[in-house]
Amino acid sequence: MRIIFMGTPDFAVPVLEALVAAGHELVAAYCQPARPGGRRGRELVPSPVQVRAEALGIEVRTPVSFKASLPEGLEAREAFAALNADVAVVAAYGLILPRAVLEAPRFGCLNVHGSLLPRWRGAAPVQRAILAGDAETGVGIMQMEAGLDTGPVRLEGRTPIVGKTAGDLTSELSAMGARLMVEVLGDLDAYPARPQPEDGVTYAAKIEKAEARIDFERSAVEVERLVRAMNPAPGAWFEVAGERVKVLAADVLPFSFLGCEGLTVNGELTIGCGDGAIRPTLVQRAGRGVTSAEEMLRGFPVRSGTQL
């Protein structure tokens, strides 16, 4: 099968690799253009998909738009259609695909989406599922249409969330999505596209940096979910002595400390919350590596009674 691949971050790389391993013909890989990064942001850093696709000998294309109103967008559309692909496989690409692009391949565009649709349509389904306390999530192979993740689903996989970070789930769903995509492409007729239910629609808005600051007025359970949802990036954080400290993992404690929200209640960095308390176990000070909370406290003590 002649396939156009469209993806940008690490999440998409296992899908690309699975298509190659299955023997499909990858005629091009589309991804976001290289972004400033590296030392002081002076160097352009290619995306993980671009790096992997080039290593596999696949032609890489990085258009900035597919909008017909722009000369470069119209050119990108024509170049896409000229590939005469059977199908386009999309995994966290990052650009909106207009109808002309969605309908150009013979079998349209199939998307690897990291949620149990119609729950968590949109940009950050993994993080939103954790924040909401969902018991499970999954990945769907969706036949794309013009709406935001509204297309019918051909195949779905599920997994429990309990205790997993956004990084854990992203890796798991990426691998699962790669397997399911190969399965669907092996026999499209065996996996007809089924419309999503009309009930249960929710939207996963992009994660804003301000959301990563820990609000200790919330319950300890909610704070711990925030910690997992923001791991590995951008990292949940609090401020102490004018310094930002990220929390990468934390335990929920059953103790209740009324009126102690955001207050350290002992020398082990136990912190009161709106309901219960948390004890960070993995932390990271600004400009330093990840350490245990115990190790950090040896060189950066936080006294009991400190208001965070």
C-alpha positions in Angstrom: 0.0 0.0 0.0 1.3 3.5 -0.9 1.2 5.5 2.3 1.8 9.1 3.2 2.8 9.5 6.8 2.0 12.6 8.8 3.3 13.1 12.3 5.7 15.2 14.3 6.6 14.3 18.0 7.9 11.1 19.6 4.4 9.7 19.9 4.3 9.3 16.1 7.7 7.6 15.6 6.6 4.0 16.6 3.7 4.3 14.2 6.0 5.2 11.4 8.4 2.4 12.2 5.5 -0.1 12.4 4.4 0.8 8.9 7.9 0.3 7.5 8.3 -3.0 9.3 5.0 -4.2 7.9 6.3 -3.7 4.4 4.2 -0.7 3.3 5.6 1.7 0.8 6.1 5.1 2.5 6.1 7.7 -0.3 6.7 10.7 2.0 6.7 11.7 5.6 5.1 15.1 6.5 6.0 16.8 9.8 6.3 20.2 11.3 9.3 22.3 10.3 12.4 22.3 12.5 12.0 24.7 15.5 14.6 26.8 17.3 16.2 24.8 20.1 19.6 23.6 21.3 22.0 26.0 23.0 20.1 29.3 23.7 17.7 28.4 20.9 20.1 29.4 18.1 20.0 26.1 16.2 17.0 24.7 14.4 16.1 21.3 15.7 14.2 18.8 13.5 11.3 16.9 14.9 11.6 13.3 16.0 9.7 12.1 13.0 11.9 14.0 10.6 15.0 12.5 12.2 13.6 9.0 12.0 12.2 9.3 8.5 15.5 10.6 7.1 17.3 7.7 8.8 14.9 5.3 7.1 15.5 7.0 3.7 11.9 8.4 3.5 11.4 11.8 1.8 10.5 14.4 4.3 8.2 17.4 3.6 7.6 20.2 6.1 5.0 22.6 4.7 3.9 25.4 6.9 0.3 25.4 5.7 -2.3 23.7 3.5 -4.5 26.8 3.2 -5.7 27.4 -0.3 -5.7 31.2 0.4 -1.9 31.1 0.7 0.4 30.4 -2.4 2.5 27.9 -0.3 -0.6 26.2 1.0 -2.0 25.7 -2.5 1.3 24.3 -3.7 1.4 22.0 -0.7 -2.0 20.6 -1.5 -1.1 19.9 -5.1 2.2 18.2 -4.1 0.3 16.1 -1.6 -2.3 15.0 -4.2 0.4 14.3 -6.8 1.8 11.5 -4.6 -1.2 9.3 -5.6 -1.3 7.6 -2.2 -3.7 4.9 -1.2 -4.0 6.3 2.3 -2.4 8.9 4.7 -1.6 7.8 8.2 -1.8 10.7 10.7 -0.4 10.7 14.2 -0.1 14.0 16.2 0.9 15.9 13.0 0.0 19.4 14.3 -1.6 21.0 11.2 -5.3 21.2 10.3 -5.9 19.2 7.2 -8.5 20.7 4.8 -11.1 18.6 3.0 -9.0 18.6 -0.2 -6.1 16.9 1.7 -8.4 14.5 3.6 -9.9 13.3 0.4 -6.8 13.1 -1.8 -5.6 9.6 -1.0 -7.7 6.7 -2.3 -8.9 5.6 1.1 -8.6 9.0 2.8 -6.7 9.7 6.0 -6.5 7.5 9.1 -5.6 9.1 12.4 -4.1 7.5 15.6 -6.0 9.3 18.3 -5.1 8.8 22.0 -8.5 8.6 23.7 -11.7 6.6 23.7 -13.7 8.8 21.3 -15.9 10.7 21.6 -14.3 11.4 25.0 -11.4 13.8 24.8 -11.5 15.1 21.3 -8.7 17.6 20.7 -5.1 18.5 21.5 -4.3 16.9 25.0 -6.4 13.8 25.4 -3.9 11.9 27.6 -3.3 14.7 30.1 -7.1 15.5 30.3 -8.0 11.9 31.0 -5.5 11.8 33.9 -6.7 15.1 35.3 -10.3 14.0 35.2 -9.6 10.9 37.1 -10.7 8.6 34.3 -10.3 4.9 35.1 -9.2 4.0 31.6 -8.3 5.5 28.2 -7.2 4.1 24.9 -6.4 4.7 21.3 -8.7 4.7 18.2 -8.0 4.4 14.5 -10.2 7.1 13.2 -11.3 7.8 9.6 -10.6 11.6 9.5 -13.2 14.1 8.4 -13.4 17.9 8.5 -14.6 18.2 12.2 -12.3 18.1 15.2 -11.8 14.4 15.9 -15.4 13.7 14.9 -14.7 10.9 12.3 -15.9 7.3 12.6 -13.6 4.8 14.3 -12.4 1.6 12.7 -10.7 -0.1 15.6 -10.1 0.8 19.3 -7.8 -0.4 22.1 -8.1 0.2 25.9 -5.8 0.4 28.9 -6.2 1.3 32.6 -4.8 4.7 33.8 -4.3 4.1 37.5 -0.9 5.3 38.6 0.4 6.2 35.1 2.0 9.4 34.1 1.3 11.2 30.9 4.7 10.0 29.7 3.8 6.4 30.5 0.4 6.6 28.8 1.8 8.4 25.7 4.4 5.7 25.1 1.8 2.9 25.7 -0.8 4.4 23.5 1.7 5.1 20.7 2.8 1.4 20.7 -0.8 0.3 20.8 -1.8 2.7 18.0 1.0 1.4 15.8 -0.2 -2.2 16.2 -3.8 -1.3 15.6 -3.0 0.8 12.5 -1.0 -2.0 10.9 -3.9 -4.4 11.7 -6.5 -2.1 10.0 -4.3 -1.4 7.0 -3.9 -5.2 6.5 -7.6 -5.5 5.7 -9.6 -2.3 5.6 -12.8 -4.1 4.7 -12.6 -6.1 8.0 -12.7 -2.9 10.0 -15.5 -0.7 8.8 -15.7 2.8 10.0 -18.4 3.1 12.8 -19.8 6.5 13.7 -18.9 7.8 17.2 -21.7 7.9 19.8 -23.5 11.2 20.1 -23.4 11.1 23.9 -20.3 11.6 26.0 -18.4 14.2 23.9 -15.7 16.1 25.8 -12.9 18.3 24.5 -9.2 18.1 25.5 -8.0 21.7 25.4 -4.3 22.3 25.0 -2.4 22.3 28.3 -1.5 25.9 29.3 1.7 26.5 31.3 -0.3 28.2 34.0 -2.1 25.0 34.7 1.1 23.3 35.9 1.3 25.4 39.0 0.1 23.4 42.0 -3.0 24.7 43.7 -2.9 23.2 47.2 -6.5 24.4 47.8 -7.4 21.3 45.8 -7.6 17.8 47.2 -4.5 15.7 47.5 -6.0 13.3 45.0 -6.4 16.1 42.5 -2.9 17.4 43.1 -1.4 13.9 42.6 -3.3 13.7 39.3 -1.9 17.0 38.2 1.6 15.8 39.0 1.1 12.7 36.8 -0.6 14.6 34.0 2.3 17.1 33.8 5.0 14.5 33.9 7.3 14.7 31.9 6.3 18.2 30.6 5.8 20.9 31.6 6.1 19.5 35.1 3.8 20.4 38.0 5.5 22.9 40.4 5.4 25.0 43.5 7.6 27.9 44.6 9.6 28.0 47.8 12.2 30.6 48.9 11.8 32.3 45.5 12.7 29.1 43.7 10.5 26.9 41.5 10.5 23.2 42.4 8.9 20.7 40.0 7.2 17.6 41.4 7.5 14.6 39.2 5.9 12.1 41.5 4.0 12.3 44.8 2.2 10.1 47.4 -1.2 10.9 48.6 -1.5 10.7 52.4 -4.8 10.2 54.3 -4.0 12.8 57.0 -6.2 15.8 57.2 -4.6 19.2 58.1 -7.4 21.7 58.3 -6.3 25.2 57.4 -2.9 24.0 56.3 -3.4 24.2 52.5 0.1 24.7 50.9 1.8 24.5 54.3 4.6 22.0 55.0 3.6 20.1 58.1 6.9 18.3 58.8 10.5 18.3 57.7 9.8 15.5 55.1 8.0 17.9 52.7 4.5 16.7 53.5 2.2 19.4 52.3 -1.4 20.0 53.4 -4.1 20.2 50.7 -7.7 21.1 50.6 -8.5 17.5 51.5 -5.6 15.3 52.7 -1.9 15.8 52.0 0.8 14.9 49.5 4.4 14.0 49.9 6.5 14.6 46.8 8.9 11.7 46.1 10.6 12.9 42.9 11.5 16.6 42.5 13.6 18.9 40.4 14.9 22.3 41.3 15.4 24.9 38.6 18.5 24.1 36.5 19.2 20.8 38.3 18.5 17.1 37.7 15.7 15.0 39.1 16.3 13.7 42.6 14.3 12.2 45.5 12.7 14.7 47.8 14.9 13.3 50.6 18.0 14.0 48.7 16.9 17.5 47.8 16.1 18.3 51.4 19.6 17.5 52.5 21.0 20.4 50.5 17.9 22.6 50.3 16.0 22.2 53.6 12.3 23.2 53.7 11.3 23.7 57.3 8.0 22.6 58.8 5.5 25.4 58.7 6.8 26.8 55.4 4.0 28.3 53.2 4.4 27.3 49.6 
